[in-house]
Amino acid sequence: MGATSGDFSNSFFSGAMSEIVDNDRVIGIGVGIPIPGLKLYPEFDYQYFGSGIKNGIWSFGIGIRGVPK
């Protein structure tokens, strides 16, 4: 019996996802900073693929959380 297009797309996407997940590496650091009524969570991340750590992408993010009164 032949393969259907659904079989192909499922195997293609699961293979592509496993390549991304298996080769993706992230190094991150962040802190929680209390401010009256809030907490700030700044974070730096470095993402690279495979074993080439020198060819990566830096990113910065910040989270804000309200503190219950």
N, CA, C and O of each residue as an XYZ file, in Angstrom:
276
protein
N       0.835     -1.181      0.000
C       0.000      0.000      0.000
C       0.881      1.245      0.000
O       1.888      1.280      0.707
N       0.524      2.266     -0.777
C       1.336      3.475     -0.895
C       1.130      4.437      0.259
O       0.151      4.346      1.000
N       2.072      5.363      0.399
C       1.985      6.384      1.448
C       1.038      7.492      1.008
O       0.971      7.820     -0.177
N       0.330      8.050      1.928
C      -0.561      9.172      1.618
C       0.175     10.474      1.858
O       1.245     10.482      2.467
N      -0.393     11.584      1.379
C       0.247     12.879      1.583
C       0.296     13.216      3.076
O       1.221     13.894      3.521
N      -0.679     12.754      3.847
C      -0.650     12.980      5.299
C       0.528     12.292      5.957
O       1.144     12.842      6.870
N       0.849     11.075      5.492
C       2.012     10.367      6.030
C       3.288     11.139      5.739
O       4.160     11.252      6.600
N       3.400     11.673      4.517
C       4.593     12.424      4.143
C       4.737     13.676      4.996
O       5.810     13.940      5.538
N       3.648     14.456      5.117
C       3.745     15.710      5.867
C       4.027     15.447      7.341
O       4.787     16.187      7.966
N       3.424     14.401      7.904
C       3.702     14.080      9.308
C       5.162     13.713      9.508
O       5.794     14.191     10.450
N       5.708     12.872      8.637
C       7.102     12.472      8.795
C       8.043     13.635      8.488
O       9.086     13.765      9.128
N       7.691     14.480      7.520
C       8.529     15.626      7.175
C       8.611     16.604      8.346
O       9.701     17.012      8.747
N       7.444     16.981      8.894
C       7.435     17.955      9.978
C       8.022     17.394     11.264
O       8.705     18.123     11.982
N       7.782     16.131     11.579
C       8.384     15.570     12.790
C       9.895     15.468     12.613
O      10.636     15.664     13.577
N      10.372     15.164     11.403
C      11.811     15.138     11.143
C      12.420     16.522     11.241
O      13.494     16.689     11.820
N      11.741     17.526     10.677
C      12.240     18.904     10.742
C      12.264     19.391     12.184
O      13.224     20.040     12.600
N      11.225     19.086     12.949
C      11.187     19.511     14.349
C      12.277     18.833     15.166
O      12.898     19.468     16.018
N      12.515     17.554     14.916
C      13.564     16.875     15.688
C      14.930     17.453     15.345
O      15.803     17.509     16.211
N      15.141     17.885     14.095
C      16.408     18.530     13.729
C      16.577     19.829     14.505
O      17.659     20.099     15.027
N      15.525     20.636     14.588
C      15.596     21.905     15.308
C      15.796     21.671     16.792
O      16.668     22.288     17.405
N      15.007     20.793     17.373
C      15.079     20.545     18.811
C      16.398     19.888     19.188
O      16.999     20.256     20.198
N      16.861     18.925     18.401
C      18.100     18.224     18.719
C      19.330     19.098     18.564
O      20.343     18.839     19.214
N      19.278     20.125     17.727
C      20.450     20.951     17.457
C      20.403     22.321     18.115
O      21.366     23.080     18.006
N      19.334     22.654     18.783
C      19.155     23.964     19.397
C      19.739     23.974     20.799
O      19.439     23.094     21.605
N      20.573     24.968     21.093
C      21.152     25.121     22.432
C      20.902     26.556     22.892
O      20.997     27.490     22.095
N      20.584     26.732     24.167
C      20.336     28.062     24.721
C      21.058     28.188     26.055
O      20.991     27.303     26.909
N      21.749     29.310     26.209
C      22.359     29.675     27.486
C      21.643     30.954     27.921
O      21.572     31.911     27.150
N      21.121     30.982     29.127
C      20.373     32.149     29.566
C      20.665     32.501     31.010
O      21.027     31.646     31.818
N      20.501     33.778     31.316
C      20.645     34.240     32.691
C      19.646     35.376     32.908
O      19.443     36.225     32.040
N      19.040     35.368     34.074
C      18.070     36.398     34.407
C      17.983     36.570     35.915
O      18.464     35.728     36.674
N      17.377     37.649     36.335
C      17.200     37.935     37.765
C      15.801     38.480     37.992
O      15.154     38.967     37.066
N      15.344     38.393     39.228
C      14.077     39.000     39.626
C      14.364     40.250     40.452
O      15.083     40.186     41.449
N      13.809     41.376     40.044
C      14.034     42.640     40.739
C      12.717     43.117     41.319
O      11.802     43.476     40.578
N      12.613     43.122     42.663
C      11.368     43.604     43.278
C      11.289     45.134     43.247
O      12.239     45.826     43.612
N      10.155     45.636     42.811
C       9.837     47.062     42.812
C       8.460     47.161     43.457
O       7.625     46.286     43.229
N       8.193     48.187     44.249
C       6.884     48.267     44.901
C       5.730     48.066     43.913
O       5.549     48.850     42.982
N       4.959     47.004     44.136
C       3.803     46.684     43.305
C       4.124     45.838     42.074
O       3.208     45.379     41.392
N       5.409     45.624     41.776
C       5.816     44.875     40.584
C       7.049     44.028     40.871
O       7.748     44.226     41.864
N       7.286     43.103     39.996
C       8.567     42.409     39.928
C       8.996     42.418     38.473
O       8.207     42.079     37.591
N      10.234     42.800     38.214
C      10.793     42.807     36.869
C      11.730     41.618     36.727
O      12.472     41.285     37.651
N      11.692     40.986     35.572
C      12.528     39.816     35.302
C      13.299     40.027     33.995
O      12.897     39.502     32.957
N      14.407     40.790     34.030
C      15.220     40.924     32.815
C      16.012     39.644     32.567
O      16.368     38.926     33.502
N      16.281     39.372     31.292
C      16.937     38.123     30.932
C      17.750     38.308     29.653
O      17.295     38.957     28.711
N      18.960     37.732     29.622
C      19.795     37.645     28.429
C      19.872     36.187     28.017
O      20.031     35.306     28.863
N      19.760     35.929     26.727
C      19.865     34.565     26.204
C      20.818     34.556     25.022
O      20.914     35.524     24.268
N      21.518     33.442     24.876
C      22.361     33.206     23.704
C      21.940     31.870     23.125
O      22.021     30.845     23.803
N      21.490     31.869     21.875
C      20.990     30.663     21.222
C      21.913     30.316     20.060
O      22.242     31.170     19.237
N      22.328     29.047     20.005
C      23.156     28.579     18.901
C      22.728     27.182     18.497
O      22.017     26.502     19.237
N      23.161     26.761     17.325
C      22.743     25.481     16.777
C      23.946     24.574     16.576
O      25.034     25.037     16.234
N      23.746     23.293     16.789
C      24.825     22.323     16.614
C      25.937     22.560     17.615
O      25.679     22.955     18.752
N      27.158     22.326     17.206
C      28.286     22.496     18.121
C      29.009     23.819     17.906
O      30.032     24.061     18.546
N      28.509     24.684     17.026
C      29.174     25.953     16.739
C      28.723     27.073     17.649
O      27.872     27.874     17.263
N      29.274     27.147     18.852
C      28.839     28.148     19.835
C      29.156     29.568     19.385
O      28.496     30.508     19.827
N      30.155     29.750     18.514
C      30.507     31.109     18.105
C      29.538     31.699     17.079
O      29.604     32.898     16.808
N      28.652     30.907     16.507
C      27.693     31.386     15.512
C      26.284     31.390     16.087
O      25.437     30.595     15.679
N      26.037     32.288     17.033
C      24.738     32.305     17.691
C      24.048     33.651     17.627
O      24.510     34.581     16.965
N      22.938     33.733     18.327
C      22.100     34.928     18.356
C      21.890     35.339     19.815
O      21.488     34.518     20.641
N      22.161     36.604     20.130
C      21.870     37.152     21.453
C      20.448     37.699     21.464
O      19.980     38.244     20.465
N      19.765     37.553     22.589
C      18.447     38.179     22.742
C      18.293     38.679     24.171
O      18.944     38.187     25.093
N      17.432     39.652     24.334
C      17.149     40.241     25.632
C      15.641     40.315     25.781
O      14.926     40.675     24.845
N      15.173     39.973     26.955
C      13.748     40.067     27.222
C      13.522     40.554     28.643
O      14.417     40.492     29.486
N      12.334     41.031     28.892
C      11.989     41.459     30.250
C      10.539     41.061     30.522
O       9.647     41.282     29.703
N      10.336     40.479     31.676
C       9.001     40.111     32.122
C       8.567     41.030     33.251
O       9.396     41.493     34.034
N       7.293     41.291     33.335
C       6.741     42.147     34.392
C       5.604     41.382     35.046
O       4.716     40.860     34.371
N       5.645     41.326     36.354
C       4.597     40.624     37.101
C       4.083     41.536     38.205
O       4.861     42.100     38.975
N       2.781     41.672     38.271
C       2.180     42.439     39.350
C       2.198     41.647     40.654
O       1.966     40.438     40.646
N       2.466     42.305     41.751
C       2.501     41.657     43.067
C       1.157     41.914     43.746
O       0.736     43.066     43.859
N       0.472     40.851     44.201
C      -0.814     41.056     44.883
C      -0.649     41.903     46.154
O       0.340     41.790     46.879
N      -1.635     42.737     46.389
C      -1.579     43.602     47.596
C      -2.150     42.897     48.785
O      -2.188     43.461     49.878
